[in-house]
Amino acid sequence: MIPDDLMGDIWPKAQPGPDDADYGSTRFSPLGRFPVRSFQSFTLVYTVGEFGLDDTGAIKIVGRWTSDGGGVQFTDPGAMNYVTATASNGVDLYLHAEPFPHQRPWYNGIRVTVKRGYMSPGDTITVILGDRSLGSPGFQLQTFCEAAFEFRVLADVCATGVFLPVSSHAIEIGPGPVTKWVLTAPTLRHAGDSFSLGIRGEDAWGNASDQTPSHLQVTGAGITGLPQSVALEPGARAARVDGLRAEAEGTYRLTLQDVEGAVLAVSNPLVVRSSGPRSFWGDLHGQSGETVGINPMRDYLQFARDVAFLDVTSHQANDFQLTNAFWQQINELTAEFNQNGSFVVFPGYEWSGNTPVGGDHNVFFASEGRQIRRSSHALLEDRSDIDTDANTLPELFAALKDEDCVLFAHVGGRPADISRAEDARLRTAVEVHSDWGTFEWIMTDAFELGYRVGLVCNSDGHKGAPGACYPGASEFGAYSGLTCFLADNLTREDVFGSLRRRHHYGTTGCRLHLEVTAHLGKCGGVFAIDPRLEMNEPVPSETAQMGDIVRTTGDHLDLSVLVEAPSPIERVDILNGAAIVRTLRPHDAEPDGRLRVVWQGAEYRGRGRTTRWRGKISFDQARIREMAKINSWNLEREFEIVSERSIAFDAVTTGNFGGCDIWLDRDEGTVSIKTDLVSSSLELSRITGDDTIIEAGGLDRKLRLFRLPRIMDRRNLQEDLTLQLNPGRDNPIWVRVVTEDGFVAWSSPIYVTR
């Protein structure tokens, strides 16, 4: 469990007696390790302390906000998550669930209130979580692993409404068996570079599993240094294979097999060049149990390095909950784990101002030992350094103006309002994807404001799994994002240089190789510094890469795009600002091919953005041969073929998209889609390879239907094209890639000035 001095907990100062007074004690059973999403039964016995427990006094059992375990209930003894409470002296007890029983992170709770009586010292209350005595299967655990899942007990012994901590009990929640394998390679290296592979098995909910076979094997034509077999240590969640090389230029894909030769996974593409930048993958945004996440920060960093196989990471605690002791530990751990050449870690935090004063921004320092500038001390009892706070975004920019740091604008619980202030030296990027969803609108906001920022994707993970965080059954609606940094070497200095030059791109979680090159001609040039910051002449250059700010004299731009993807490419959109100016497809949509149905968007920009899509897809003449889900993360939501002509679905989106592919026996009749938000019927013969759109209000909320070939196998695309430039303003040229399996990648824009 997390030490109290590292947690930003605020407990009432008023107490019935001295600090060591007896407000009761507890026993809890069983303890131990239990599988994710399993049903269990736990018994907690509270013994009343020296003050007794007065009429309308109560105890609470609270847990962390992150949990997506079963919602407790008290009325149906045969259903899951049935909870009972009995008093040893026979007094009536009233139970009810409290979604916000205490301050964050203690946001899930059960309150047990004494009614029509009182309890004396030594009396007991027995609470059974998952009481199976009348047929309930038990209490359903969360979908993700946790080293110490806490049941914290609070008591209000004097019926004043003031609850004080009494005790805490913890169980371990472990992974299930492997259902999927992941083989991770770098995506861009030089010929002859030594590199590593990462191997991870995941259970049905995406947890890294330690229930793995003892030996596997990896094959890959043209790769030297591959061992005959890879040993997985007992209890290990992952394995690393070091010392590999590719001596020739080209694109490589490696294969993971079991000892019988059955293919378990194929790696992401590895592109090998003789020169140029290398690529390094990072998830720079997440939290641990010291604030609103789970598990200690040390475990967080070890997972990022040894299980998710990230090259770059950071830790981003909410500043208003970040104690001085924990800020010191953050700096100590980032210094300990940072190893230039193998694993880069930046010290930092999340400035968590409310949206009206600027909204969430991530702060990353180039070195340790810097002064934290909090948005507030909302959950901090120690106010000795409150004069160092920066309560608004303009104040934050002013306080950091001389610091060696960069900032990202983040859309989470407090969406960033980037119009509140600007400092192009500090805020180098906006985050367009995280576990919270997808937010292209923050990028187009930046264009409208005239900003020149890069684009990143991260997780903002709270589940101790940076770089591989699944949404499970919680309010998070998306898989975690990744950012690919283009840099010469894996060092803090080079990655920071990549951030400041916007030489990076983001994905919704896949490791895809993406190159975007502008051909500027003999009169072109690239600005070393944004000319909005200071006057400077561009350095003559005939080419530019993503993130560059460039000058050209012509009214057209020649652009080259290269994609090497882990799965077949569905489409590549070329954008100028918010407008799609060209769509590239490495395939032809067949008239009798599959039908793709997509739902996407959000309610609005704020915390309650989740849109629920419940409905049915049905056909009046065609029969369904096969259906494949896209971005269907919650295994317990209905999404299935219910008859030969209909599919029922229950899904959520939070700015991202989900949907399904449907293979039909004929191209005749109509398809009807009915949802709680919008419904429509369309003739199948009129649906083409271009989107047929049904608007559904909200924030970019819509249904899209289009055709795809029955089989897609093109994982690469290389295209040269010429774009018309708009006069009198910036032309932010960027690329969006969508793959068959629902992943998306975005390049940082090339900002073309004329």
C-alpha positions in Angstrom: 0.0 0.0 0.0 1.1 3.6 -0.6 2.7 5.3 2.5 0.5 8.0 3.9 3.1 10.8 3.6 3.1 10.4 -0.2 -0.7 10.6 -0.5 -2.5 13.9 -0.8 -5.2 12.8 1.6 -7.1 15.4 3.7 -8.7 14.0 6.8 -10.8 16.1 9.2 -8.9 17.9 12.0 -11.9 17.6 14.3 -11.9 14.3 16.2 -14.0 12.9 19.1 -10.8 12.2 21.1 -7.0 12.3 21.0 -5.3 11.2 17.8 -4.7 7.7 19.1 -8.3 7.2 20.3 -10.0 3.9 19.6 -12.7 4.4 16.9 -13.0 0.7 16.3 -11.0 -2.1 14.7 -11.6 -4.5 11.8 -10.9 -8.0 10.6 -11.0 -9.0 6.9 -11.0 -12.3 5.1 -9.9 -13.9 2.9 -6.7 -12.2 1.9 -4.4 -13.2 -0.9 -4.4 -13.1 -4.7 -7.5 -13.3 -6.9 -8.0 -13.3 -10.7 -9.3 -10.2 -12.5 -13.0 -10.1 -13.1 -13.5 -13.2 -10.9 -16.4 -13.5 -8.4 -15.4 -13.5 -4.7 -16.9 -13.2 -1.3 -15.2 -11.1 1.4 -16.1 -10.7 5.1 -15.3 -7.6 7.0 -16.0 -7.4 10.8 -16.0 -4.0 12.4 -15.7 -4.0 16.2 -17.0 -0.9 17.9 -14.4 1.1 19.8 -14.4 3.0 23.1 -16.8 5.8 22.0 -19.5 3.4 20.9 -21.4 3.9 17.7 -24.4 6.3 18.1 -27.8 6.2 16.6 -27.4 7.4 12.9 -23.7 6.9 13.3 -22.1 4.9 10.4 -19.1 3.2 9.0 -18.0 3.3 5.3 -16.0 0.9 3.2 -14.3 2.9 0.4 -12.1 2.1 -2.6 -10.2 3.9 -5.2 -11.9 5.7 -8.1 -10.1 3.7 -10.7 -11.9 0.5 -9.9 -14.3 -0.9 -12.5 -15.5 -3.7 -10.2 -19.1 -4.6 -9.9 -21.6 -2.0 -8.7 -22.8 -3.2 -5.2 -26.5 -3.8 -4.6 -28.5 -4.7 -1.5 -31.9 -5.9 -2.8 -31.4 -9.0 -4.9 -29.8 -11.8 -3.0 -29.5 -14.0 -6.1 -27.7 -11.4 -8.3 -24.0 -10.4 -8.5 -22.5 -7.9 -6.0 -25.0 -8.6 -3.3 -23.9 -7.0 0.0 -25.3 -7.6 3.5 -24.6 -6.2 6.9 -25.7 -7.5 10.3 -25.2 -6.1 13.9 -24.3 -8.4 16.7 -26.8 -6.6 19.1 -29.6 -6.8 16.5 -29.9 -3.1 15.8 -31.2 -2.1 12.4 -28.6 -1.2 9.8 -29.2 0.7 6.6 -26.9 0.2 3.6 -26.5 2.3 0.6 -23.9 2.9 -2.1 -22.0 6.2 -2.2 -20.3 7.1 -5.5 -18.4 10.0 -3.8 -18.0 8.9 -0.2 -14.9 10.9 0.5 -12.3 13.0 -1.4 -10.4 11.6 -4.4 -9.2 9.0 -4.9 -11.7 7.3 -2.5 -14.7 7.6 -4.8 -16.4 4.2 -4.4 -18.0 3.3 -1.1 -20.7 1.5 0.9 -22.2 3.3 3.9 -23.6 1.2 6.8 -25.7 3.4 9.1 -27.1 2.5 12.5 -30.9 3.0 12.8 -33.3 3.0 15.7 -30.6 2.2 18.3 -26.9 2.3 19.1 -23.9 0.0 19.5 -21.7 -0.4 22.5 -17.9 -0.9 22.7 -17.2 -4.5 21.6 -20.3 -4.9 19.5 -19.7 -5.9 15.9 -21.0 -5.2 12.4 -20.3 -8.0 9.9 -20.4 -6.9 6.2 -20.3 -9.5 3.5 -19.2 -8.3 0.1 -20.7 -10.8 -2.3 -22.9 -12.7 0.1 -23.4 -16.1 -1.6 -25.8 -17.5 1.0 -28.9 -17.0 -1.1 -27.5 -17.7 -4.6 -25.4 -14.6 -5.5 -22.3 -15.6 -7.5 -20.3 -13.1 -5.4 -18.6 -9.7 -5.7 -17.1 -9.1 -9.1 -13.5 -7.8 -9.1 -12.1 -5.1 -11.5 -10.8 -5.8 -15.0 -7.2 -4.8 -14.3 -4.4 -6.0 -12.0 -3.5 -4.2 -8.8 -0.8 -5.1 -6.3 -2.8 -3.8 -3.3 -6.5 -3.3 -3.9 -7.7 -1.6 -0.7 -10.8 -1.8 1.3 -10.4 1.3 3.5 -12.7 1.6 6.6 -13.9 4.9 7.9 -16.1 5.6 11.0 -18.4 8.4 12.2 -18.9 7.2 15.7 -20.6 10.4 17.0 -23.1 10.8 14.2 -21.7 14.1 13.2 -21.1 13.4 9.5 -17.3 13.5 10.1 -15.6 10.2 9.1 -12.2 9.2 10.2 -10.0 6.4 8.9 -10.0 3.2 11.0 -8.1 0.6 9.0 -7.3 -0.6 5.5 -7.1 -4.2 4.1 -5.6 -5.1 0.8 -5.8 -8.0 -1.6 -3.8 -8.6 -4.8 -5.7 -8.8 -8.1 -3.8 -10.8 -10.7 -4.1 -11.5 -14.4 -5.9 -14.2 -16.2 -4.4 -16.7 -18.8 -2.9 -15.4 -22.0 -5.4 -14.9 -24.9 -3.2 -12.6 -27.1 0.6 -12.2 -27.7 2.4 -8.9 -28.5 5.8 -8.8 -30.2 7.3 -5.3 -30.1 10.1 -4.1 -32.3 11.6 -0.6 -32.9 10.1 1.1 -36.0 13.1 3.0 -37.4 16.8 2.1 -37.0 20.1 2.4 -38.9 21.6 -0.6 -40.6 23.8 -2.4 -38.1 22.2 -0.8 -35.0 21.7 -3.2 -32.1 18.1 -3.4 -31.0 15.8 -5.4 -28.7 12.4 -7.2 -29.1 9.8 -7.2 -26.4 7.4 -10.2 -25.8 4.3 -9.9 -23.8 1.2 -12.1 -23.3 -2.1 -10.4 -22.4 -5.2 -11.8 -20.9 -8.7 -11.2 -22.2 -8.9 -7.8 -20.6 -5.4 -6.7 -21.8 -3.5 -7.3 -18.6 0.1 -8.4 -19.0 -0.1 -12.0 -17.8 2.4 -14.1 -15.9 0.6 -17.3 -16.9 2.9 -18.0 -19.9 4.7 -21.0 -21.3 8.4 -21.4 -20.5 9.8 -21.2 -24.0 8.9 -19.4 -27.3 10.8 -18.7 -30.5 11.2 -15.7 -32.7 12.0 -15.8 -36.4 12.8 -13.0 -38.9 14.6 -13.2 -42.2 17.6 -10.9 -42.4 17.8 -10.4 -38.6 21.0 -11.6 -36.9 21.4 -12.5 -33.2 18.1 -14.3 -32.8 18.3 -17.1 -30.2 17.0 -20.6 -30.9 14.4 -20.1 -28.2 13.3 -17.4 -25.7 12.9 -18.4 -22.0 10.2 -16.8 -20.0 11.0 -16.8 -16.3 8.4 -18.2 -14.0 6.0 -15.4 -12.9 7.4 -13.0 -15.5 4.9 -10.8 -17.4 7.3 -10.1 -20.3 10.6 -11.0 -21.9 13.2 -9.0 -23.8 15.5 -10.2 -26.5 18.6 -8.1 -26.9 21.5 -7.8 -29.3 19.7 -8.1 -32.6 20.7 -6.4 -35.8 19.6 -5.9 -39.4 22.5 -5.2 -41.7 20.6 -4.3 -44.9 18.1 -1.5 -45.6 14.5 -2.5 -45.9 11.3 -3.3 -43.9 11.3 -6.2 -41.5 8.5 -8.0 -39.7 9.3 -10.7 -37.1 7.2 -13.6 -36.0 6.6 -15.0 -32.6 5.9 -18.8 -32.4 5.3 -21.5 -29.8 7.7 -24.5 -29.7 5.4 -26.4 -32.2 5.8 -23.6 -34.7 2.3 -22.1 -34.4 2.3 -18.3 -35.1 1.3 -16.3 -32.0 2.1 -12.8 -33.2 3.7 -10.7 -35.9 5.7 -7.7 -34.9 5.1 -4.1 -35.9 7.2 -3.1 -39.0 10.9 -2.3 -38.5 12.2 0.1 -41.1 16.0 0.1 -41.5 17.8 3.0 -43.2 21.5 4.0 -43.6 21.1 7.5 -42.2 18.6 10.0 -40.8 16.7 10.0 -37.5 15.7 7.0 -35.5 12.3 6.6 -33.8 11.6 6.2 -30.1 8.2 5.4 -28.6 6.8 7.0 -25.5 3.8 7.4 -23.2 4.6 10.5 -21.2 1.3 10.8 -19.3 0.0 8.7 -16.5 -0.4 8.5 -12.7 0.2 6.0 -9.9 -1.3 5.2 -6.6 0.3 8.1 -4.8 -2.4 10.3 -6.4 -5.4 9.0 -8.3 -4.0 5.8 -9.9 -2.9 2.5 -8.5 0.4 0.8 -7.5 3.6 2.7 -6.5 5.4 4.9 -9.0 8.4 2.5 -9.0 6.1 -0.2 -10.3 4.7 2.3 -12.9 8.2 3.0 -14.3 9.2 -0.7 -14.3 6.1 -1.6 -16.3 6.8 1.2 -18.8 10.4 -0.1 -19.3 10.1 -3.9 -18.9 6.5 -4.8 -19.9 5.3 -2.1 -22.3 8.8 -1.7 -23.8 8.7 2.1 -23.9 11.7 4.1 -24.8 10.5 7.3 -23.1 8.1 8.0 -20.3 7.2 10.5 -17.5 4.9 10.6 -14.5 2.1 13.2 -14.4 0.5 13.5 -10.9 -2.3 15.9 -10.4 -0.5 18.9 -8.8 -3.2 19.7 -6.3 -2.7 16.2 -4.7 1.0 16.0 -5.1 2.7 16.3 -1.7 6.2 17.7 -1.4 7.4 14.3 -0.2 6.1 12.7 -3.4 7.5 15.5 -5.6 10.9 14.7 -4.1 10.4 11.0 -4.7 9.4 11.6 -8.3 12.6 13.5 -8.9 14.6 10.7 -7.2 13.0 8.0 -9.3 13.3 9.7 -12.6 17.0 10.3 -12.0 17.4 6.6 -11.0 15.5 5.1 -14.0 16.8 7.5 -16.6 19.5 5.8 -18.6 20.5 7.6 -21.8 20.7 5.1 -24.6 18.1 2.7 -23.2 15.3 4.4 -21.3 14.6 8.1 -21.0 12.5 9.5 -18.1 11.5 13.1 -17.6 10.5 14.6 -14.2 7.1 16.4 -14.4 3.6 16.8 -13.3 0.1 17.7 -14.5 -0.9 21.3 -13.9 -4.6 20.7 -13.1 -6.2 24.1 -13.3 -9.9 24.2 -14.0 -10.9 24.8 -17.6 -12.0 28.4 -17.1 -8.4 29.3 -16.0 -6.7 27.2 -18.7 -7.4 23.5 -18.1 -5.1 20.6 -17.8 -1.5 20.9 -19.0 1.4 18.5 -18.7 4.7 19.9 -17.6 8.0 18.1 -18.4 11.4 19.3 -17.1 14.7 18.5 -18.8 16.3 17.8 -15.4 15.5 17.1 -11.8 15.3 19.5 -8.9 13.0 22.1 -10.3 10.3 24.1 -8.4 6.8 22.7 -8.9 4.2 25.4 -9.8 0.8 24.0 -8.7 -2.6 25.1 -9.9 -3.8 24.9 -6.3 -3.4 23.2 -3.0 -6.9 21.7 -3.1 -5.9 18.4 -1.4 -2.7 19.4 0.4 -2.7 20.1 4.1 0.9 21.5 4.0 0.5 25.1 2.7 4.0 26.3 3.5 4.8 26.7 -0.2 1.4 28.0 -1.4 3.1 31.2 -2.6 4.8 29.2 -5.4 1.4 28.3 -7.0 0.4 29.5 -10.4 -3.4 29.5 -10.3 -4.0 30.4 -14.0 -2.5 29.4 -17.3 -1.0 32.9 -17.8 0.6 32.8 -14.4 2.0 29.3 -15.2 3.6 30.5 -18.4 5.0 33.5 -16.6 6.4 31.3 -13.8 8.0 28.8 -16.2 9.4 31.3 -18.8 13.0 30.8 -17.8 12.7 27.0 -17.1 14.1 24.3 -19.4 10.7 22.6 -19.8 7.9 21.9 -22.3 4.2 21.7 -21.9 1.4 19.7 -23.6 -2.3 20.7 -23.6 -4.4 17.8 -22.3 -8.1 17.0 -22.6 -9.1 15.0 -19.5 -11.3 15.8 -16.6 -10.5 19.5 -17.1 -10.2 20.0 -20.8 -7.5 22.5 -21.8 -8.7 25.9 -23.1 -5.6 26.8 -25.2 -7.1 30.2 -26.0 -6.6 31.4 -22.4 -2.8 32.0 -22.9 0.0 31.2 -25.3 3.7 30.7 -25.1 5.1 28.9 -28.1 8.4 28.3 -26.4 6.8 26.3 -23.6 3.6 24.7 -25.1 5.0 22.7 -27.9 2.2 20.2 -28.5 -1.5 19.3 -27.9 -2.6 15.8 -27.0 -5.2 14.5 -29.4 -5.7 11.0 -28.0 -5.6 9.4 -24.5 -7.6 6.9 -22.5 -10.2 9.7 -22.3 -10.8 9.5 -26.1 -9.8 11.3 -29.3 -9.8 15.1 -29.6 -8.9 16.3 -33.0 -10.7 19.5 -32.2 -7.9 20.7 -29.9 -5.6 20.6 -33.0 -8.0 22.5 -35.2 -8.5 25.0 -32.3 -4.8 25.6 -32.4 -4.9 26.3 -36.2 -7.7 28.8 -35.8 -5.7 30.6 -33.1 -2.7 30.8 -35.3 -0.6 28.5 -33.1 2.1 26.2 -34.5 2.1 23.1 -32.2 3.0 19.5 -32.6 0.7 16.5 -31.9 1.1 13.9 -29.2 -0.9 10.9 -28.0 -0.5 9.3 -24.5 -2.6 7.3 -22.0 -3.2 9.4 -19.0 -3.4 5.9 -17.6 -4.5 5.4 -14.0 -4.1 1.6 -14.0 -0.4 1.1 -13.6 0.2 0.2 -17.2 1.8 3.1 -19.1 2.1 2.2 -22.8 -0.5 -0.6 -22.7 -3.5 0.7 -20.8 -6.9 -0.8 -21.7 -10.2 0.9 -20.9 -11.8 -2.2 -19.3 -15.3 -1.6 -18.0 -14.7 1.9 -16.7 -15.6 5.4 -17.9 -12.5 5.5 -20.1 -13.5 4.7 -23.6 -10.3 4.2 -25.5 -7.0 2.3 -25.5 -3.9 4.3 -24.6 -2.0 6.3 -27.1 1.6 6.4 -28.0 4.0 9.1 -29.3 6.8 8.4 -31.7 9.8 10.8 -31.3 12.1 11.2 -34.3 15.6 11.9 -32.9 19.2 11.0 -33.6 19.7 9.1 -30.3 17.8 8.1 -27.2 18.9 10.8 -24.8 17.0 13.4 -22.8 18.7 16.1 -24.9 17.7 14.6 -28.2 14.1 13.8 -27.2 13.7 17.3 -25.8 15.0 18.6 -29.1 12.4 16.5 -30.9 9.7 18.0 -28.7 10.8 21.6 -29.4 11.0 21.0 -33.1 7.7 19.1 -33.2 9.4 16.1 -34.8 7.0 13.5 -33.6 3.7 11.8 -34.4 1.0 10.0 -32.3 -1.1 6.9 -32.6 -4.0 5.4 -30.7 -1.7 2.6 -29.6 -0.2 0.8 -32.6 3.5 1.2 -33.5 3.2 2.4 -37.1 6.0 3.9 -39.2 5.0 7.2 -40.7 7.1 9.7 -42.8 5.8 13.0 -44.2 8.2 14.9 -46.4 7.6 18.3 -48.0 9.6 19.1 -51.2 10.2 22.9 -51.1 12.3 23.4 -54.2 15.5 25.5 -54.5 13.9 28.6 -52.9 12.6 26.8 -49.8 13.7 27.1 -46.2 13.1 25.8 -42.7 12.8 28.1 -39.7 15.0 27.2 -36.8 12.8 29.3 -34.5 9.1 30.0 -35.0 9.2 33.5 -36.6 6.3 34.5 -34.3 8.7 34.3 -31.4 11.6 36.2 -33.0 12.5 37.4 -36.4 14.8 35.0 -38.2 15.5 33.9 -41.7 14.8 30.3 -42.7 17.7 28.0 -43.3 17.8 27.1 -47.0 16.4 23.6 -47.5 14.7 21.7 -50.3 12.9 19.3 -48.0 11.1 19.5 -44.6 9.7 16.9 -42.2 6.7 16.8 -39.9 6.7 19.6 -37.4 8.8 22.0 -39.4 7.8 25.6 -40.1 8.8 26.3 -43.6 8.7 29.1 -46.3 8.0 28.4 -49.9 7.4 30.8 -52.8 5.0 28.7 -54.9 1.3 28.2 -54.6 1.7 24.4 -54.6 3.4 22.0 -52.3 4.9 18.6 -53.3 4.4 16.1 -50.6 5.6 12.5 -50.1 3.9 10.2 -47.6 5.2 6.8 -46.5 3.3 4.4 -44.2 4.4 1.0 -43.0 1.6 -0.3 -40.7 1.2 -3.4 -38.5 -2.1 -4.2 -40.1 -3.7 -3.4 -43.5 -4.3 0.3 -44.2 -7.9 1.4 -44.5 -7.3 5.0 -45.6 -4.8 7.9 -45.4 -6.2 11.4 -45.2 -4.1 14.4 -46.2 -5.3 17.5 -44.3 -4.7 21.3 -44.7 -5.8 22.6 -41.3 -9.2 21.1 -40.6 -10.0 20.3 -44.2 -9.3 16.9 -45.8 -7.8 17.7 -49.2 -7.0 14.2 -50.4 -7.9 10.7 -49.3 -5.6 7.8 -50.3 -6.7 4.1 -50.3 -4.3 1.3 -51.1 -7.2 -0.8 -52.3 -10.4 -0.7 -54.4 -13.8 -1.1 -52.6 -15.5 -4.0 -54.2 -19.3 -3.7 -54.8 -19.8 -7.1 -53.2 -17.2 -6.6 -50.5 -17.7 -6.1 -46.8 -19.8 -3.3 -45.2 -18.1 -1.2 -42.5 -20.4 0.5 -39.9 -18.8 3.1 -37.6 -20.1 5.1 -34.7 -18.0 8.0 -33.4 -17.9 11.3 -31.5 -18.8 12.6 -28.0 -21.5 14.5 -26.2 -19.4 17.7 -25.7 -15.9 18.7 -24.7 -16.1 18.2 -21.0 -15.9 15.5 -18.4 -19.2 13.9 -19.3 -18.4 13.4 -22.9 -19.2 9.7 -23.1 -21.8 8.8 -25.8 -23.6 5.5 -25.5 -24.6 3.7 -28.7 -27.3 1.1 -28.2 -29.1 -0.3 -31.1 -29.4 -2.8 -33.9 -28.2 -3.3 -37.5 -30.6 -5.3 -39.7 -30.9 -6.3 -43.3 -34.2 -7.1 -45.1 -32.8 -9.4 -47.8 -29.1 -10.0 -47.3 -27.9 -12.5 -44.7 -24.9 -12.0 -42.4 -22.0 -14.4 -43.1 -19.5 -13.0 -40.6 -19.0 -10.0 -38.3 -15.8 -8.5 -36.9 -15.8 -5.9 -34.1 -13.7 -2.7 -34.2 -12.5 -1.0 -31.0 -14.9 -3.0 -28.8 -13.0 -2.8 -25.6 -15.6 -3.8 -23.0 -16.1 -7.5 -23.2 -19.4 -7.4 -21.2 -21.4 -5.1 -23.4 -23.7 -6.8 -25.9 -22.3 -6.9 -29.4 -23.2 -10.0 -31.3 -25.1 -11.5 -34.3 -28.6 -12.2 -32.9 -30.1 -13.6 -36.1 -29.0 -14.2 -39.7 -30.1 -10.7 -40.6 -29.4 -8.6 -37.5 -26.7 -7.5 -35.1 -27.3 -6.0 -31.6 -24.7 -3.6 -30.1 -24.1 -1.6 -27.0 -21.0 0.6 -27.2 -19.5 3.8 -26.0 -17.4 6.5 -27.7 -15.6 9.4 -26.1 -14.5 11.2 -29.3 -13.0 8.0 -30.7 -14.8 5.5 -32.9 -15.9 1.9 -32.8 -18.0 -0.3 -35.1 -18.0 -3.5 -37.0 -17.3 -5.1 -40.4 -20.1 -7.2 -41.9 -19.7 -9.7 -44.7 -23.0 -10.4 -46.5 -24.2 -13.1 -48.9 -25.6 -10.6 -51.3 -25.7 -6.9 -52.2 -29.5 -6.5 -52.3 -32.1 -4.8 -50.2 -31.6 -2.3 -47.4 -29.6 -1.9 -44.2 -31.3 -0.3 -41.3 -29.6 1.1 -38.2 -31.6 2.0 -35.2 -29.9 3.7 -32.1 -31.0 5.7 -29.2 -29.6 8.8 -31.0 -30.4 8.4 -34.6 -31.8 5.8 -37.1 -31.8 5.4 -40.8 -32.4 2.9 -43.7 -30.2 2.8 -46.8 -30.1 0.8 -50.0 -27.0 -1.4 -49.9 -26.4 -0.8 -53.6 -25.9 2.9 -53.0 -23.2 2.5 -50.3 -19.8 2.9 -51.9 -16.2 3.1 -50.8 -16.8 6.7 -49.7 -18.4 7.5 -46.4 -22.2 7.7 -46.2 -22.7 9.9 -43.1 -25.7 10.1 -40.7 -25.2 13.0 -38.4 -26.1 12.5 -34.7 -25.5 15.9 -33.1 -23.1 16.3 -30.2 -19.4 16.8 -30.9 -18.5 15.2 -34.3 -21.0 12.5 -33.4 -22.2 10.5 -36.4 -22.6 7.1 -38.1 -20.5 6.3 -41.1 -21.1 3.4 -43.6 -18.8 2.5 -46.4 -17.5 -0.5 -48.4 -14.2 -2.3 -48.0 -12.8 -5.3 -50.0 -13.5 -8.7 -48.6 -9.8 -9.2 -47.9 -7.3 -6.4 -47.4 -3.5 -7.1 -47.2 -1.7 -3.8 -48.1 0.3 -2.8 -45.0 2.4 -0.2 -46.9 1.6 3.0 -48.8 4.0 5.3 -50.6 2.5 8.3 -52.4 3.8 11.5 -54.0 1.2 14.3 -54.5 0.9 18.0 -55.1 -1.3 20.2 -52.9 -2.8 23.6 -53.6 -1.8 26.1 -50.9 -4.2 28.7 -49.5 -3.0 32.3 -49.8 -2.6 34.7 -46.9 -2.4 32.3 -44.0 -0.6 29.3 -42.6 -1.1 26.0 -44.4 -0.8 23.3 -41.7 -0.3 20.1 -43.7 -0.7 16.9 -41.7 -1.6 13.3 -42.3 -4.1 10.9 -40.6 -3.8 7.1 -41.1 -6.6 4.6 -40.3 -5.9 0.9 -40.2 -8.2 -2.0 -40.8 -8.3 -2.9 -37.1 -9.3 0.5 -36.0 -6.1 2.2 -35.0 -5.3 5.8 -36.0 -2.0 7.7 -36.5 -1.6 11.5 -37.0 1.6 13.4 -38.0 2.5 16.7 -36.5 1.8 19.3 -39.1 4.3 20.9 -41.5 3.5 24.6 -41.2 3.8 26.1 -44.7 4.1 29.9 -44.9 4.3 31.9 -48.1 
